[in-house]
Amino acid sequence: MDHGSSDRVTTLPPSAPATGPDLSPERLGDLFGIADLPSRLAAVDDRITAALDHDGALLGPASVRVAASGGKRLRPLFTIVAAATGDVFDDRVVAAAAAVELVQVGSLVHDDILDDAATRRGCPTINAVEGVNRAVMAGDYVLARAAELAAGVGREAAALVAVALGDLCEGQVLEMRDTYDPDRSVDAHLASIRGKTAALFECACRLGAHCAGLAEENTLALARFGEAFGMGFQVLDDVLDLIGDPDRLGKPTGTDIVSGVYTLPVLAALRGPAGADLRQALAGNGAGGDGAVEVDVQAAIDLVRQSGTIAEALSAADRYADEAHRAVAHLNQTTVGEGLGLFPRTYTTWALENLMDQRYLEVPLTALG
């Protein structure tokens, strides 16, 4: 249920130095031709803190702790960059970018409750420290602050955030409906990630376009870009849950399998020659004491890796990157537009080289050749 973990890694341990593209705000500023991008992102962080720690709110400190616990801020980045295609950056853009990030933060607080997670990004979760009841209220509080910020931007911005939040809930419920189901269809899986992940990236782009007053054609193009990027982002994140480096990811691998969330590579492997063996591994030894299925996680991961479907999933992620690139191809006469087109594969390369278990590096990368 924990969507979008690969954008939550901020630093790597000394034993695993960063390689490949640099996703620091400074280098991203170079990519998009926005020299002051670091200060723009910092303004969003300041607005997030101000919105949460407001008038001594009791839920403020815990909410700020979670919101400030790291991350690449990809969704605010897309709001800022989308607005920059119209050469606009103002207080409305800052508020919109903060709103879309707070939707993400609030949804993750709720995810932590559902997953009974003790940490996120190396930081204790609200449910682990303040308790489940306080976490429920904190998640709602963060989403309320997101709605307040969006309403301050305007009625259309508020509507965009509301629609995205509804899509996110629907996508999450679709995932929960199909947990531990080896017969889950690929279409059902894609519908789930379109709602729980891609919709918020699309919303981020639409918000930036709205703030910049872009023409409908460009707004739709940016929306398609955000959705396609979000689909590829989640597929990649699901792959990393199988072949990622736990230290670099900041979480153990196989959490989707443990939670009964069967993602694209797993579903493809279930329909392949090793499908019967994989079903047996996923069935485990029956139910545990709390009713959860005790899965042979490592056996399942090994079967999926050996099936070749991880490479297939990476090919699917690459197709989404290509779709995102095509959506904004007509904007390549500007540095901002050109940077958008390049970013999906830049991000994929960064994620694979920095977050993958190095033992598996060569095999899956052949899918991207």
C-alpha positions as CSV (number, residue, x, y, z in Angstrom):
1,M,0.0,0.0,0.0
2,D,3.0,2.2,0.4
3,H,3.0,4.1,-2.9
4,G,5.9,6.1,-4.2
5,S,8.8,5.1,-2.0
6,S,11.5,5.8,-4.5
7,D,11.0,9.5,-4.3
8,R,11.5,9.4,-0.6
9,V,15.2,8.7,-0.6
10,T,17.3,11.7,0.2
11,T,20.8,10.4,1.0
12,L,22.7,7.2,0.5
13,P,24.9,5.5,3.0
14,P,28.7,6.1,2.7
15,S,29.1,2.6,1.3
16,A,26.8,3.3,-1.6
17,P,27.8,6.6,-3.2
18,A,25.4,8.2,-5.7
19,T,26.0,7.6,-9.3
20,G,24.4,8.6,-12.6
21,P,22.2,11.7,-12.8
22,D,22.2,14.2,-10.0
23,L,18.7,15.0,-8.8
24,S,19.7,17.8,-6.5
25,P,17.7,21.0,-6.8
26,E,20.7,22.8,-8.3
27,R,21.2,20.2,-11.1
28,L,17.4,20.1,-11.7
29,G,17.5,23.8,-12.1
30,D,20.1,23.3,-14.8
31,L,18.0,20.7,-16.5
32,F,14.8,22.8,-16.6
33,G,16.6,26.1,-17.1
34,I,15.3,27.5,-13.8
35,A,18.3,29.0,-12.1
36,D,16.5,29.7,-8.8
37,L,14.7,26.4,-8.6
38,P,16.3,25.6,-5.2
39,S,14.8,28.7,-3.7
40,R,11.5,28.0,-5.3
41,L,11.4,24.5,-3.7
42,A,12.5,26.0,-0.4
43,A,9.6,28.4,-0.5
44,V,7.3,25.5,-0.9
45,D,8.8,23.7,2.1
46,D,8.4,26.9,4.1
47,R,4.7,27.1,3.1
48,I,4.1,23.5,4.1
49,T,5.6,24.1,7.5
50,A,3.6,27.3,8.0
51,A,0.4,25.6,6.9
52,L,0.8,22.7,9.3
53,D,2.3,24.4,12.4
54,H,-0.4,27.1,12.5
55,D,-1.6,28.9,15.6
56,G,-0.2,26.3,17.9
57,A,-2.2,23.4,16.4
58,L,-1.9,20.3,18.5
59,L,-1.5,18.2,15.4
60,G,1.2,20.5,14.0
61,P,4.4,19.2,15.4
62,A,3.8,15.5,14.4
63,S,2.5,16.6,11.0
64,V,5.6,18.8,10.4
65,R,7.8,15.9,11.5
66,V,6.4,13.7,8.8
67,A,6.3,16.3,6.1
68,A,9.8,17.4,6.7
69,S,11.3,13.9,6.9
70,G,12.9,14.1,3.4
71,G,11.8,13.3,-0.2
72,K,12.5,14.5,-3.7
73,R,9.4,16.8,-3.7
74,L,8.6,15.6,-7.3
75,R,5.0,16.7,-7.2
76,P,5.8,20.3,-6.2
77,L,8.6,20.2,-8.7
78,F,6.1,19.4,-11.5
79,T,3.8,22.2,-10.3
80,I,6.6,24.7,-10.4
81,V,7.9,23.5,-13.8
82,A,4.5,23.4,-15.4
83,A,3.9,27.0,-14.3
84,A,7.4,27.9,-15.6
85,T,6.4,26.8,-19.1
86,G,4.3,29.9,-19.0
87,D,7.1,31.9,-17.3
88,V,5.1,32.2,-14.1
89,F,6.2,31.8,-10.5
90,D,4.3,33.6,-7.8
91,D,2.6,33.0,-4.4
92,R,-0.2,31.0,-6.1
93,V,2.3,28.6,-7.5
94,V,3.9,28.1,-4.1
95,A,0.5,27.5,-2.5
96,A,-0.5,25.1,-5.2
97,A,2.8,23.2,-5.0
98,A,2.5,23.0,-1.2
99,A,-1.1,21.7,-1.5
100,V,-0.3,18.9,-3.8
101,E,2.6,17.8,-1.6
102,L,0.4,17.9,1.5
103,V,-2.1,15.6,-0.3
104,Q,0.8,13.1,-0.7
105,V,1.9,13.5,2.9
106,G,-1.6,13.1,4.3
107,S,-2.2,10.0,2.2
108,L,1.1,8.5,3.4
109,V,0.1,9.1,7.1
110,H,-3.0,7.1,6.4
111,D,-1.0,4.4,4.5
112,D,1.2,4.0,7.6
113,I,-1.8,3.2,9.7
114,L,-3.1,0.6,7.2
115,D,0.4,-0.9,7.0
116,D,1.1,-0.6,10.7
117,A,4.4,1.0,9.7
118,A,6.9,2.0,12.4
119,T,9.1,4.3,10.3
120,R,8.9,6.3,7.1
121,R,12.0,7.7,5.5
122,G,13.9,6.6,8.6
123,C,11.6,8.7,10.8
124,P,9.1,7.3,13.3
125,T,5.5,7.4,12.0
126,I,2.8,9.2,13.8
127,N,0.9,5.9,14.5
128,A,4.1,4.5,16.1
129,V,4.8,7.5,18.4
130,E,1.5,9.3,19.0
131,G,-0.8,6.3,18.4
132,V,-3.3,5.2,15.7
133,N,-6.1,7.6,16.8
134,R,-3.8,10.6,16.7
135,A,-2.5,9.4,13.3
136,V,-5.9,9.2,11.8
137,M,-6.6,12.8,12.9
138,A,-3.2,14.0,11.8
139,G,-3.7,12.5,8.3
140,D,-7.1,14.3,8.1
141,Y,-5.5,17.5,9.4
142,V,-2.8,17.5,6.7
143,L,-5.4,16.9,4.0
144,A,-7.5,19.7,5.4
145,R,-4.5,22.1,5.2
146,A,-4.0,21.0,1.6
147,A,-7.6,21.9,0.8
148,E,-7.2,25.2,2.5
149,L,-4.1,26.1,0.4
150,A,-5.8,25.0,-2.8
151,A,-8.9,27.0,-2.0
152,G,-6.6,30.1,-1.6
153,V,-5.3,29.6,-5.1
154,G,-8.9,29.5,-6.5
155,R,-12.0,27.4,-7.1
156,E,-10.5,25.5,-10.0
157,A,-7.4,24.6,-8.0
158,A,-9.5,23.4,-5.1
159,A,-11.5,21.2,-7.5
160,L,-8.4,19.7,-9.0
161,V,-7.1,18.8,-5.6
162,A,-10.4,17.3,-4.6
163,V,-10.7,15.2,-7.7
164,A,-7.1,13.9,-7.3
165,L,-7.8,13.0,-3.6
166,G,-10.9,11.1,-4.7
167,D,-8.9,9.3,-7.3
168,L,-6.3,8.4,-4.8
169,C,-8.8,6.9,-2.4
170,E,-10.4,4.9,-5.2
171,G,-7.1,3.6,-6.4
172,Q,-6.1,2.6,-2.9
173,V,-9.4,0.7,-2.4
174,L,-9.0,-1.0,-5.7
175,E,-5.6,-2.3,-4.4
176,M,-7.1,-3.3,-1.1
177,R,-9.9,-5.2,-2.8
178,D,-7.5,-7.4,-4.7
179,T,-4.9,-8.2,-2.0
180,Y,-3.6,-11.8,-1.9
181,D,-5.4,-12.5,-5.2
182,P,-3.1,-14.3,-7.6
183,D,-5.7,-14.0,-10.3
184,R,-5.8,-10.2,-10.1
185,S,-5.9,-8.8,-13.6
186,V,-3.2,-6.5,-15.0
187,D,-5.9,-4.0,-16.0
188,A,-7.1,-3.9,-12.4
189,H,-3.6,-3.3,-11.2
190,L,-3.0,-0.5,-13.7
191,A,-6.4,1.1,-12.7
192,S,-5.3,1.1,-9.1
193,I,-1.9,2.8,-9.7
194,R,-3.5,5.3,-12.1
195,G,-5.6,6.4,-9.1
196,K,-3.3,6.0,-6.2
197,T,-0.2,7.5,-7.9
198,A,-0.6,8.9,-11.4
199,A,-3.6,11.1,-10.6
200,L,-1.7,13.2,-8.1
201,F,1.2,13.7,-10.6
202,E,-1.4,14.8,-13.2
203,C,-2.9,17.1,-10.6
204,A,0.5,18.7,-9.9
205,C,1.0,19.5,-13.6
206,R,-2.6,20.8,-14.0
207,L,-2.2,23.1,-11.0
208,G,1.0,24.6,-12.4
209,A,-0.7,25.1,-15.8
210,H,-3.7,26.7,-14.1
211,C,-1.6,29.1,-12.2
212,A,0.2,30.1,-15.4
213,G,-3.0,30.5,-17.3
214,L,-1.8,28.1,-20.1
215,A,-3.9,27.4,-23.1
216,E,-6.1,24.2,-23.0
217,E,-3.8,22.4,-25.4
218,N,-0.8,22.8,-23.2
219,T,-2.7,22.1,-20.0
220,L,-3.9,18.8,-21.5
221,A,-0.4,18.0,-22.7
222,L,1.1,18.6,-19.2
223,A,-1.7,16.5,-17.7
224,R,-0.9,13.6,-20.0
225,F,2.8,14.0,-19.1
226,G,2.0,13.9,-15.4
227,E,-0.2,10.8,-15.7
228,A,2.3,8.9,-17.8
229,F,5.2,9.8,-15.5
230,G,3.2,8.7,-12.5
231,M,2.4,5.3,-14.1
232,G,6.0,4.7,-14.9
233,F,7.1,6.0,-11.5
234,Q,4.9,3.4,-9.7
235,V,5.9,0.5,-12.0
236,L,9.5,1.4,-11.3
237,D,8.8,1.7,-7.6
238,D,7.2,-1.8,-7.7
239,V,10.3,-3.2,-9.4
240,L,12.6,-1.7,-6.7
241,D,10.5,-3.4,-4.1
242,L,11.8,-6.7,-5.6
243,I,15.4,-5.8,-6.5
244,G,16.2,-2.7,-4.5
245,D,18.9,-2.3,-1.9
246,P,17.1,-2.1,1.5
247,D,19.7,0.3,2.9
248,R,19.3,2.6,-0.1
249,L,15.5,2.3,-0.2
250,G,15.2,2.9,3.5
251,K,12.9,-0.1,3.8
252,P,13.0,-3.8,3.4
253,T,12.3,-5.3,0.0
254,G,9.3,-7.6,-0.6
255,T,6.9,-5.4,1.4
256,D,4.3,-5.5,-1.5
257,I,4.4,-9.3,-1.5
258,V,4.0,-9.4,2.3
259,S,1.0,-7.1,2.1
260,G,-0.5,-9.2,-0.6
261,V,-0.1,-6.5,-3.3
262,Y,0.8,-8.3,-6.5
263,T,2.4,-5.8,-8.9
264,L,3.1,-5.9,-12.6
265,P,6.2,-8.2,-12.5
266,V,4.5,-10.6,-10.0
267,L,1.3,-10.8,-12.0
268,A,3.3,-11.5,-15.2
269,A,5.3,-14.2,-13.5
270,L,2.1,-15.8,-12.2
271,R,1.0,-16.2,-15.8
272,G,4.3,-17.7,-16.9
273,P,6.0,-21.1,-16.7
274,A,6.9,-20.6,-13.0
275,G,3.3,-19.5,-12.1
276,A,2.4,-22.7,-10.2
277,D,5.6,-22.5,-8.0
278,L,5.0,-18.8,-7.4
279,R,1.4,-19.4,-6.4
280,Q,2.7,-21.9,-3.8
281,A,5.3,-19.5,-2.5
282,L,2.7,-16.8,-2.2
283,A,0.2,-19.1,-0.4
284,G,2.9,-19.8,2.2
285,N,2.0,-21.9,5.2
286,G,-1.5,-20.6,5.7
287,A,-2.5,-17.8,7.9
288,G,-0.6,-16.4,10.8
289,G,-1.8,-15.5,14.2
290,D,-3.3,-12.2,13.1
291,G,-5.0,-13.8,10.0
292,A,-2.4,-12.5,7.6
293,V,-0.9,-15.0,5.1
294,E,2.7,-16.0,6.0
295,V,4.4,-15.8,2.6
296,D,7.7,-17.3,1.6
297,V,8.9,-13.9,0.5
298,Q,12.4,-14.6,-0.6
299,A,11.3,-17.7,-2.6
300,A,8.6,-15.5,-4.3
301,I,11.1,-12.8,-5.1
302,D,13.6,-15.3,-6.5
303,L,11.0,-16.9,-8.7
304,V,9.9,-13.5,-10.1
305,R,13.5,-12.4,-10.7
306,Q,14.2,-15.7,-12.5
307,S,11.1,-15.4,-14.6
308,G,12.4,-12.4,-16.6
309,T,9.3,-10.4,-15.8
310,I,11.2,-7.7,-14.0
311,A,12.8,-6.8,-17.4
312,E,9.3,-6.7,-18.9
313,A,8.1,-4.4,-16.2
314,L,11.1,-2.1,-16.8
315,S,10.2,-2.1,-20.4
316,A,6.7,-1.0,-19.5
317,A,8.1,1.8,-17.3
318,D,10.2,2.9,-20.3
319,R,7.1,3.0,-22.5
320,Y,5.4,5.3,-20.0
321,A,8.6,7.5,-20.0
322,D,8.3,7.6,-23.8
323,E,4.6,8.5,-23.6
324,A,5.4,11.3,-21.2
325,H,8.1,12.6,-23.5
326,R,5.8,12.6,-26.5
327,A,3.1,14.5,-24.5
328,V,5.3,17.5,-24.2
329,A,7.4,17.2,-27.3
330,H,5.9,20.3,-28.8
331,L,7.3,22.3,-25.9
332,N,10.9,21.5,-26.6
333,Q,11.6,24.9,-28.1
334,T,12.1,26.0,-24.5
335,T,14.6,24.8,-21.9
336,V,11.8,24.1,-19.5
337,G,9.9,22.0,-22.1
338,E,13.0,20.2,-23.2
339,G,13.8,19.4,-19.6
340,L,10.4,17.9,-19.0
341,G,10.8,15.6,-21.9
342,L,14.1,14.4,-20.7
343,F,13.1,14.0,-17.0
344,P,11.3,10.7,-17.0
345,R,14.3,8.7,-18.3
346,T,16.7,10.9,-16.2
347,Y,14.7,9.9,-13.1
348,T,14.6,6.2,-14.1
349,T,18.3,6.1,-14.6
350,W,18.9,7.8,-11.2
351,A,16.5,5.4,-9.4
352,L,18.0,2.2,-10.9
353,E,21.6,3.2,-10.4
354,N,21.1,4.6,-6.9
355,L,18.4,2.4,-5.4
356,M,18.9,-1.1,-7.0
357,D,20.8,-3.9,-5.3
358,Q,24.0,-3.8,-7.3
359,R,23.9,-7.6,-7.7
360,Y,21.0,-7.2,-10.1
361,L,22.1,-4.1,-11.9
362,E,23.1,-5.6,-15.3
363,V,20.2,-7.9,-16.0
364,P,17.2,-5.4,-15.7
365,L,19.0,-2.6,-17.4
366,T,19.0,-4.7,-20.6
367,A,15.3,-4.0,-20.8
368,L,16.0,-0.4,-21.3
369,G,18.6,-0.7,-24.0
